[in-house]
Amino acid sequence: MGDFFLNNYRLITHTVEFSAAIAGLFCYKKYKNTPVRYFIWFLVYIAFIDTLSGYAAYIDKFSFLNFLKNTKFRTSHWCGTLFWNIGSTLFFSFYYSKILKGKLFVSIIKISGIIFLLASVISIGIHWDTFFNKFSPFITVFGALVILICIAFHFIEILQNEKIIMFYKSLNFVISAALLVWFIITTPLVLYNVYYSPSDWNFVFLKWQILLFSNIVMYLTFAFAFIWCQPEYDQPKSN
């Protein structure tokens, strides 16, 4: 069973990513007048970006990609850093600024997003060569922290709202809960990357298992939530 998941890691990941995106598009009419529409298009974006970022695995298989062998683009770390680590953090900063009602929370998130973007650009500039060879622990952890702040603010507002008794019907709550679990599980893997070695097969296998099952749970949760939950319409933001 373990070999099956390992050999089909990318296929399974792409399948659950596209499943969530398709479920969102299928339910798009239900959510088109709410900020959830942005999240649906974000899932479509992630599905295609993650598929395209897999080009590195095919450089040796397809001759038209051979020109990348001796370039900085022979691996796709740069793509993951730009379009997932940075892109997803900026998106969730934007998304939660749309669904949060407290102006103070919104302001903090917007400022955090700007600081994160500037810090990421500076970090890439300083570590330009490693930007193409490995993921940046600084950008990954900083981005996770910004997203966790967004989630925390959302949970605080739920606790202050009378709708808390129906929280399980809230799509944004389910999204936040799934993201929280995913980041809590996967972010520590970045810290253990210093111990990574291609010869340490046990660590490689464990890391892939954790990432794979975390992705499966998160994206299938998104897909189920689109169908199960009801749309929430905007209310005036408070001071």
C-alpha positions in Angstrom: 0.0 0.0 0.0 2.8 2.4 0.9 4.5 1.8 -2.4 1.3 2.5 -4.3 0.9 5.9 -2.6 4.5 6.7 -3.2 4.5 5.7 -6.8 1.3 7.7 -7.5 1.9 10.6 -5.2 1.5 13.3 -7.8 -1.4 11.7 -9.5 -3.3 11.3 -6.2 -2.5 14.9 -5.2 -3.6 16.3 -8.6 -6.8 14.2 -8.4 -7.9 15.6 -5.0 -6.9 19.1 -6.0 -9.0 19.0 -9.2 -11.8 17.3 -7.2 -12.0 20.3 -4.9 -11.8 22.8 -7.8 -14.5 20.9 -9.8 -16.8 20.7 -6.7 -16.4 24.4 -6.2 -17.2 25.2 -9.8 -20.2 22.8 -9.7 -21.5 24.8 -6.7 -20.3 28.2 -8.0 -23.9 29.5 -8.6 -24.7 29.0 -4.9 -21.7 31.1 -3.8 -21.3 33.5 -6.6 -22.6 36.5 -4.6 -20.2 35.8 -1.6 -16.4 36.0 -1.2 -16.3 32.2 -1.6 -16.2 32.7 -5.3 -12.6 34.0 -4.9 -11.7 30.8 -3.0 -13.2 28.6 -5.8 -11.1 30.3 -8.4 -8.1 30.0 -6.1 -8.6 26.3 -6.0 -8.7 26.2 -9.8 -5.5 28.2 -9.9 -3.8 25.9 -7.4 -4.8 22.8 -9.4 -3.3 24.1 -12.6 -0.2 25.7 -11.0 0.7 22.5 -9.1 0.3 20.5 -12.3 2.5 22.8 -14.3 5.1 22.9 -11.5 5.6 19.2 -12.0 7.5 19.8 -15.2 10.8 19.0 -13.4 9.9 15.4 -13.2 9.6 15.2 -17.0 12.8 17.0 -18.1 14.6 13.6 -18.7 11.5 12.0 -20.3 10.7 14.6 -22.9 13.3 16.0 -25.3 11.6 19.4 -25.7 12.4 20.0 -22.0 16.1 19.1 -22.2 17.1 22.7 -22.6 16.2 23.2 -18.9 18.7 20.6 -17.7 21.6 23.0 -17.3 19.6 26.0 -16.1 18.4 27.3 -12.8 14.9 26.1 -13.8 15.9 22.4 -13.7 13.9 22.1 -10.4 10.6 23.7 -9.7 11.4 25.0 -6.2 11.1 28.6 -7.5 7.6 27.9 -8.8 6.4 26.4 -5.5 7.9 29.4 -3.6 6.3 32.0 -5.8 2.9 30.5 -6.6 2.2 28.5 -3.4 4.2 29.8 -0.5 3.9 33.5 -1.5 0.9 33.3 -3.7 -1.3 31.4 -1.2 -0.3 33.7 1.7 -1.2 36.8 -0.2 -4.5 35.2 -1.4 -5.6 34.2 2.1 -4.7 37.7 3.4 -7.0 39.1 0.7 -9.7 36.4 1.3 -9.9 36.9 5.1 -9.9 40.6 4.7 -13.2 40.1 2.7 -14.9 37.8 5.2 -13.8 39.3 8.5 -16.1 42.0 9.9 -13.8 43.7 12.4 -11.9 46.6 10.8 -9.0 46.2 13.2 -8.6 42.5 12.2 -8.8 43.5 8.6 -6.1 46.2 9.0 -3.8 43.8 10.8 -4.1 41.2 8.1 -3.5 43.7 5.3 -0.4 45.1 7.0 0.8 41.6 7.7 0.4 40.6 4.1 2.4 43.7 2.9 5.2 43.0 5.4 5.3 39.4 4.3 5.5 40.3 0.6 8.3 42.8 1.2 10.2 40.4 3.5 9.8 37.6 0.9 11.2 39.8 -1.9 14.2 40.7 0.2 14.7 37.1 1.2 14.7 35.9 -2.4 17.1 38.7 -3.4 19.5 37.8 -0.6 19.3 34.0 -1.3 18.9 34.2 -5.1 20.8 31.0 -5.9 19.1 28.9 -3.2 15.7 30.3 -4.5 16.0 27.9 -7.4 17.3 24.9 -5.5 15.3 24.6 -2.3 12.3 26.0 -0.5 12.9 28.9 1.9 12.1 28.0 5.5 11.8 31.7 6.3 9.1 32.3 3.6 7.3 29.1 4.4 7.1 29.6 8.1 6.3 33.4 7.9 3.6 32.7 5.3 2.1 30.0 7.6 2.1 32.4 10.5 0.2 35.1 8.5 -2.4 32.5 7.5 -2.7 31.2 11.0 -3.3 34.8 12.2 -6.1 35.1 9.6 -7.7 31.8 10.9 -7.4 32.9 14.5 -9.2 36.2 13.8 -11.9 34.3 12.0 -12.4 31.9 14.9 -12.5 34.8 17.4 -15.3 36.5 15.3 -17.3 33.2 15.3 -17.1 33.0 19.1 -18.4 36.6 19.3 -21.3 35.9 16.9 -24.7 34.3 17.7 -24.2 32.1 14.6 -21.8 30.0 16.5 -24.5 27.5 17.1 -24.5 26.8 13.4 -20.8 26.9 12.9 -20.7 23.5 11.2 -22.8 24.9 8.4 -20.3 27.7 7.7 -18.1 27.1 4.7 -15.6 29.6 5.9 -15.3 27.8 9.3 -14.7 24.5 7.5 -12.1 26.1 5.2 -10.4 27.6 8.2 -10.4 24.4 10.2 -9.0 22.4 7.3 -6.3 24.9 6.7 -5.4 25.0 10.4 -5.0 21.3 10.6 -3.0 21.2 7.3 -0.5 24.0 8.4 -0.1 22.5 11.9 0.8 19.2 10.4 3.0 20.2 7.4 4.8 23.4 8.6 7.1 21.4 11.0 8.3 19.4 8.1 10.1 22.5 6.9 12.1 22.6 10.1 13.1 19.0 9.7 14.4 19.6 6.1 17.8 20.3 7.5 18.0 16.6 8.2 17.0 15.7 4.7 19.2 13.4 2.7 18.4 11.5 -0.5 19.9 8.5 1.2 17.6 8.7 4.2 14.7 6.9 2.6 12.7 6.5 5.8 12.5 10.3 6.2 11.7 10.9 2.6 8.9 8.3 2.7 7.5 9.7 6.0 7.5 13.2 4.6 5.7 12.2 1.5 3.2 10.2 3.4 2.4 13.1 5.7 2.1 15.6 2.8 0.0 13.2 0.8 -2.6 12.4 3.5 -2.7 16.0 4.6 -3.5 17.0 1.0 -6.1 14.3 0.6 -7.9 15.3 3.9 -7.8 19.0 3.2 -9.0 19.0 -0.5 -11.7 16.4 0.1 -12.9 18.5 3.0 -13.1 21.5 0.7 -15.1 19.5 -1.8 -17.5 18.2 0.8 -18.0 21.6 2.3 -19.0 23.2 -1.0 -21.9 20.8 -1.2 -22.8 20.6 2.6 -22.6 24.2 3.6 -24.8 27.2 2.9 -23.6 30.6 1.6 -23.0 33.5 4.0 -23.7 37.0 2.8 -21.7 40.1 3.6 -22.6 42.2 6.6 -21.3 45.7 7.4 -17.8 45.6 9.0 -17.6 46.8 12.6 -15.1 49.1 14.2 
